[in-house]
């Protein structure tokens, strides 16, 4: 069936559905919770995840993955750690899957496009990533993203006209790996910047952390085959700057609370929305070690999530040996 749908009715999925419906198009969104399906269809609101938005009447919700599976273009916005199971439960047939979750699969170290290829082998994979706060996209504020297409320009020609809107502008790339790595690593770095804010260490420290974190992103990305120019774009540096600078970022907010002295297990248990960086940090540390890539900031975040004190972690980072800024392995 011709049409577009959104898998996942969290804040980001709902914002994307609202954006797609801004020209009056019919959009089908899948939610796991029956009460949320009813709320979206009867009240045109999503109070648990995006209470600020009055949803377009052309958005319809369903809890039936079979109904979603009949569509030829799906934006996949389920949490990264559940994406494979959701895609595997859908009927298989050729379609475009646009992956919008940012993360790395725990336990396997696979990027989302690799997970999707196994779970939905008949589908063509694309990745949408960039500096995007859900509430701004839902409100129709100007946004630009990277749309990385595994099948190149032919796939771009299919998908871009379907998702582009006056205030939502995709830019083409064929570097799916780069688009994914930018979105995954920045979540972990945003936790670190939140810690800096929570400790009251100032703007200088945060700017330095963003720059050195970006260097870690580049090293890791290039080790896995990503292009440096991809990571210098919207899905890398652009997304990094946004999420490292605002409490609208779930990952930044988690880090800020850690910096203020709260415990990681308490914060994770109490969050209905997912801070993907907390799931990504352990597997990113493992992958970095496997590829021989030094990522001291990412490693420090992992230590924080395991219970290390924030001031101790910052002190360890500041005590590292002095070295050249460019050309050094770390």
MODAWO-V346540 format. One record per residue. N is the residue number from 1. RES is the residue in one small letter. SS is DSSP state (alpha for helix, beta for strand, coil for the rest). BURIAL is 1 if it has 9 or more other ideal C-beta (glycine too) atoms within 8 Angstrom, else 0. D_FIRST is the distance of its C-alpha to the first C-alpha in Angstrom with 1 decimal. Layout:
BEGIN
<<N | RES | SS | BURIAL | D_FIRST> <N | RES | SS | BURIAL | D_FIRST>>
END
This chain:
BEGIN
<<1 | x | coil | 0 | 0.0> <2 | x | coil | 0 | 3.8> <3 | x | coil | 1 | 6.3> <4 | x | beta | 1 | 9.2> <5 | x | beta | 1 | 11.0> <6 | x | beta | 1 | 14.6> <7 | x | beta | 1 | 16.0> <8 | x | coil | 1 | 19.4> <9 | x | coil | 1 | 21.1> <10 | x | coil | 1 | 24.5> <11 | x | alpha | 1 | 26.1> <12 | x | alpha | 1 | 24.3> <13 | x | alpha | 1 | 20.8> <14 | x | alpha | 1 | 21.5> <15 | x | alpha | 1 | 23.1> <16 | x | alpha | 1 | 20.2> <17 | x | alpha | 1 | 17.9> <18 | x | alpha | 1 | 20.7> <19 | x | alpha | 1 | 21.0> <20 | x | alpha | 1 | 17.4> <21 | x | alpha | 1 | 17.7> <22 | x | alpha | 1 | 21.1> <23 | x | alpha | 0 | 19.9> <24 | x | coil | 0 | 18.3> <25 | x | coil | 0 | 14.7> <26 | x | coil | 0 | 12.7> <27 | x | beta | 1 | 12.6> <28 | x | beta | 1 | 12.0> <29 | x | beta | 1 | 14.9> <30 | x | beta | 1 | 16.0> <31 | x | coil | 1 | 19.7> <32 | x | coil | 0 | 21.8> <33 | x | coil | 0 | 24.3> <34 | x | alpha | 0 | 23.8> <35 | x | alpha | 0 | 26.3> <36 | x | alpha | 1 | 24.5> <37 | x | alpha | 1 | 21.2> <38 | x | alpha | 0 | 23.4> <39 | x | alpha | 1 | 25.2> <40 | x | alpha | 1 | 22.3> <41 | x | alpha | 0 | 20.9> <42 | x | alpha | 0 | 24.4> <43 | x | alpha | 0 | 26.4> <44 | x | coil | 1 | 24.0> <45 | x | coil | 1 | 26.1> <46 | x | beta | 1 | 26.2> <47 | x | coil | 0 | 29.9> <48 | x | coil | 0 | 30.2> <49 | x | coil | 1 | 28.6> <50 | x | beta | 1 | 28.4> <51 | x | coil | 0 | 30.8> <52 | x | coil | 0 | 31.6> <53 | x | coil | 1 | 28.3> <54 | x | coil | 0 | 27.3> <55 | x | coil | 1 | 23.5> <56 | x | coil | 1 | 21.5> <57 | x | coil | 0 | 20.5> <58 | x | coil | 1 | 17.0> <59 | x | beta | 1 | 16.6> <60 | x | beta | 1 | 15.6> <61 | x | beta | 1 | 16.5> <62 | x | beta | 1 | 15.7> <63 | x | coil | 1 | 17.6> <64 | x | coil | 0 | 15.1> <65 | x | alpha | 1 | 13.9> <66 | x | alpha | 0 | 11.8> <67 | x | alpha | 0 | 9.7> <68 | x | alpha | 1 | 9.6> <69 | x | coil | 1 | 8.9> <70 | x | coil | 0 | 5.3> <71 | x | coil | 1 | 5.0> <72 | x | coil | 0 | 6.4> <73 | x | beta | 1 | 9.6> <74 | x | beta | 1 | 11.7> <75 | x | beta | 1 | 15.3> <76 | x | beta | 1 | 17.4> <77 | x | coil | 1 | 20.3> <78 | x | coil | 1 | 21.7> <79 | x | coil | 1 | 25.4> <80 | x | alpha | 1 | 26.2> <81 | x | alpha | 0 | 28.0> <82 | x | alpha | 0 | 25.2> <83 | x | alpha | 1 | 22.3> <84 | x | alpha | 1 | 22.7> <85 | x | alpha | 0 | 22.7> <86 | x | alpha | 1 | 19.5> <87 | x | alpha | 1 | 17.5> <88 | x | alpha | 0 | 19.3> <89 | x | coil | 0 | 18.2> <90 | x | coil | 1 | 14.4> <91 | x | coil | 0 | 12.7> <92 | x | coil | 0 | 13.1> <93 | x | coil | 0 | 11.0> <94 | x | coil | 0 | 11.2> <95 | x | coil | 1 | 10.2> <96 | x | beta | 1 | 12.6> <97 | x | beta | 1 | 14.6> <98 | x | beta | 1 | 17.0> <99 | x | beta | 1 | 19.9> <100 | x | coil | 1 | 21.8> <101 | x | coil | 1 | 24.2> <102 | x | coil | 1 | 27.7> <103 | x | coil | 1 | 29.7> <104 | x | beta | 1 | 30.9> <105 | x | coil | 1 | 30.4> <106 | x | coil | 0 | 33.6> <107 | x | coil | 0 | 35.3> <108 | x | coil | 0 | 33.7> <109 | x | coil | 1 | 34.0> <110 | x | coil | 0 | 30.6> <111 | x | beta | 1 | 28.7> <112 | x | alpha | 1 | 25.1> <113 | x | alpha | 1 | 23.6> <114 | x | alpha | 0 | 25.6> <115 | x | alpha | 1 | 24.5> <116 | x | alpha | 1 | 20.8> <117 | x | alpha | 1 | 21.4> <118 | x | alpha | 0 | 22.9> <119 | x | alpha | 1 | 20.5> <120 | x | coil | 1 | 17.3> <121 | x | coil | 0 | 18.8> <122 | x | coil | 0 | 15.7> <123 | x | coil | 1 | 14.7> <124 | x | beta | 1 | 16.3> <125 | x | beta | 1 | 18.5> <126 | x | beta | 1 | 19.7> <127 | x | beta | 1 | 22.1> <128 | x | beta | 1 | 22.6> <129 | x | beta | 1 | 26.1> <130 | x | coil | 1 | 29.0> <131 | x | coil | 1 | 31.4> <132 | x | coil | 1 | 29.3> <133 | x | coil | 1 | 30.5> <134 | x | alpha | 1 | 27.8> <135 | x | alpha | 1 | 29.8> <136 | x | alpha | 1 | 30.4> <137 | x | alpha | 1 | 26.8> <138 | x | alpha | 1 | 25.9> <139 | x | coil | 0 | 28.9> <140 | x | coil | 0 | 27.7> <141 | x | coil | 0 | 30.6> <142 | x | coil | 0 | 30.5> <143 | x | beta | 1 | 28.9> <144 | x | beta | 1 | 28.6> <145 | x | beta | 1 | 26.9> <146 | x | beta | 1 | 26.6> <147 | x | beta | 1 | 23.2> <148 | x | beta | 1 | 24.1> <149 | x | beta | 1 | 21.9> <150 | x | coil | 1 | 22.8> <151 | x | coil | 0 | 21.6> <152 | x | coil | 0 | 23.6> <153 | x | alpha | 0 | 23.3> <154 | x | alpha | 0 | 20.4> <155 | x | alpha | 1 | 18.2> <156 | x | alpha | 1 | 19.9> <157 | x | alpha | 0 | 19.1> <158 | x | alpha | 1 | 15.3> <159 | x | alpha | 1 | 15.6> <160 | x | alpha | 1 | 18.8> <161 | x | alpha | 0 | 17.7> <162 | x | alpha | 0 | 14.8> <163 | x | alpha | 1 | 17.2> <164 | x | coil | 0 | 20.5> <165 | x | beta | 1 | 22.2> <166 | x | coil | 0 | 25.8> <167 | x | coil | 1 | 27.1> <168 | x | beta | 1 | 24.8> <169 | x | beta | 1 | 25.7> <170 | x | beta | 1 | 24.4> <171 | x | beta | 1 | 26.8> <172 | x | beta | 1 | 26.0> <173 | x | beta | 1 | 27.3> <174 | x | coil | 1 | 26.8> <175 | x | coil | 1 | 29.0> <176 | x | alpha | 1 | 26.6> <177 | x | alpha | 1 | 29.7> <178 | x | alpha | 1 | 31.5> <179 | x | alpha | 1 | 28.8> <180 | x | alpha | 1 | 28.6> <181 | x | alpha | 1 | 32.4> <182 | x | alpha | 1 | 33.1> <183 | x | alpha | 1 | 30.9> <184 | x | alpha | 1 | 32.3> <185 | x | alpha | 1 | 36.0> <186 | x | alpha | 1 | 36.2> <187 | x | alpha | 1 | 35.3> <188 | x | alpha | 1 | 38.5> <189 | x | alpha | 1 | 40.6> <190 | x | alpha | 1 | 39.6> <191 | x | alpha | 1 | 41.2> <192 | x | alpha | 1 | 44.3> <193 | x | alpha | 1 | 44.5> <194 | x | alpha | 1 | 44.1> <195 | x | alpha | 1 | 47.1> <196 | x | alpha | 1 | 49.1> <197 | x | alpha | 1 | 48.4> <198 | x | alpha | 1 | 49.2> <199 | x | alpha | 1 | 52.5> <200 | x | coil | 0 | 53.4> <201 | x | coil | 0 | 53.9> <202 | x | coil | 0 | 53.1> <203 | x | alpha | 0 | 51.0> <204 | x | alpha | 0 | 52.9> <205 | x | alpha | 1 | 51.9> <206 | x | alpha | 1 | 48.2> <207 | x | alpha | 0 | 48.1> <208 | x | alpha | 0 | 49.9> <209 | x | alpha | 1 | 47.4> <210 | x | alpha | 1 | 44.4> <211 | x | alpha | 0 | 46.1> <212 | x | alpha | 1 | 47.1> <213 | x | alpha | 1 | 43.8> <214 | x | alpha | 1 | 42.1> <215 | x | alpha | 0 | 44.5> <216 | x | alpha | 1 | 43.4> <217 | x | alpha | 1 | 39.7> <218 | x | alpha | 1 | 40.6> <219 | x | alpha | 1 | 42.7> <220 | x | alpha | 1 | 40.1> <221 | x | alpha | 1 | 37.2> <222 | x | alpha | 1 | 39.3> <223 | x | alpha | 1 | 40.3> <224 | x | coil | 1 | 36.7> <225 | x | coil | 0 | 35.9> <226 | x | coil | 1 | 34.6> <227 | x | coil | 1 | 36.0> <228 | x | alpha | 1 | 38.5> <229 | x | alpha | 0 | 37.1> <230 | x | alpha | 1 | 33.7> <231 | x | alpha | 1 | 35.6> <232 | x | coil | 0 | 37.6> <233 | x | coil | 1 | 34.6> <234 | x | alpha | 1 | 32.3> <235 | x | alpha | 1 | 30.8> <236 | x | alpha | 1 | 34.4> <237 | x | alpha | 1 | 37.4> <238 | x | alpha | 1 | 35.5> <239 | x | alpha | 1 | 33.8> <240 | x | alpha | 1 | 37.1> <241 | x | alpha | 1 | 39.1> <242 | x | alpha | 1 | 36.9> <243 | x | alpha | 1 | 36.6> <244 | x | coil | 1 | 40.3> <245 | x | coil | 1 | 41.5> <246 | x | coil | 0 | 40.1> <247 | x | coil | 0 | 40.0> <248 | x | coil | 0 | 36.4> <249 | x | coil | 1 | 35.6> <250 | x | alpha | 1 | 35.4> <251 | x | alpha | 1 | 37.1> <252 | x | alpha | 1 | 39.8> <253 | x | alpha | 1 | 40.5> <254 | x | alpha | 1 | 40.8> <255 | x | alpha | 1 | 43.3> <256 | x | alpha | 1 | 45.2> <257 | x | alpha | 1 | 45.7> <258 | x | alpha | 1 | 46.9> <259 | x | alpha | 1 | 49.3> <260 | x | coil | 0 | 50.6> <261 | x | coil | 0 | 51.5> <262 | x | coil | 0 | 48.8> <263 | x | coil | 0 | 47.8> <264 | x | alpha | 1 | 44.5> <265 | x | alpha | 0 | 43.9> <266 | x | alpha | 0 | 44.5> <267 | x | alpha | 1 | 42.1> <268 | x | alpha | 1 | 39.3> <269 | x | alpha | 0 | 39.7> <270 | x | coil | 0 | 39.7> <271 | x | coil | 1 | 36.5> <272 | x | coil | 0 | 33.3> <273 | x | coil | 0 | 31.6> <274 | x | coil | 0 | 31.7> <275 | x | coil | 1 | 34.1> <276 | x | alpha | 1 | 32.4> <277 | x | alpha | 1 | 35.6> <278 | x | alpha | 1 | 37.5> <279 | x | alpha | 1 | 35.3> <280 | x | alpha | 1 | 35.2> <281 | x | alpha | 1 | 39.0> <282 | x | alpha | 1 | 40.2> <283 | x | alpha | 1 | 37.8> <284 | x | alpha | 1 | 38.5> <285 | x | alpha | 1 | 42.2> <286 | x | alpha | 1 | 41.8> <287 | x | alpha | 1 | 39.7> <288 | x | alpha | 1 | 42.2> <289 | x | alpha | 0 | 45.1> <290 | x | alpha | 0 | 43.5> <291 | x | coil | 1 | 43.1> <292 | x | coil | 0 | 46.5> <293 | x | coil | 1 | 45.3> <294 | x | coil | 0 | 47.4> <295 | x | coil | 1 | 45.5> <296 | x | alpha | 1 | 48.3> <297 | x | alpha | 1 | 46.4> <298 | x | alpha | 1 | 43.4> <299 | x | alpha | 1 | 46.0> <300 | x | alpha | 1 | 47.8> <301 | x | alpha | 1 | 44.7> <302 | x | alpha | 1 | 44.2> <303 | x | alpha | 1 | 47.9> <304 | x | alpha | 1 | 47.4> <305 | x | alpha | 1 | 44.5> <306 | x | coil | 0 | 46.9> <307 | x | coil | 0 | 49.5> <308 | x | coil | 0 | 51.7> <309 | x | coil | 0 | 53.2> <310 | x | alpha | 1 | 51.8> <311 | x | alpha | 0 | 55.3> <312 | x | alpha | 0 | 56.1> <313 | x | alpha | 1 | 52.9> <314 | x | alpha | 1 | 53.5> <315 | x | alpha | 0 | 57.1> <316 | x | alpha | 1 | 56.1> <317 | x | alpha | 1 | 53.8> <318 | x | alpha | 0 | 56.7> <319 | x | coil | 0 | 59.1> <320 | x | coil | 0 | 57.3> <321 | x | coil | 0 | 59.4> <322 | x | coil | 0 | 59.6> <323 | x | coil | 0 | 57.9> <324 | x | coil | 0 | 56.8> <325 | x | coil | 0 | 53.6> <326 | x | coil | 0 | 52.2> <327 | x | coil | 0 | 52.1> <328 | x | coil | 0 | 52.8> <329 | x | coil | 0 | 50.8> <330 | x | coil | 0 | 50.4>>
END
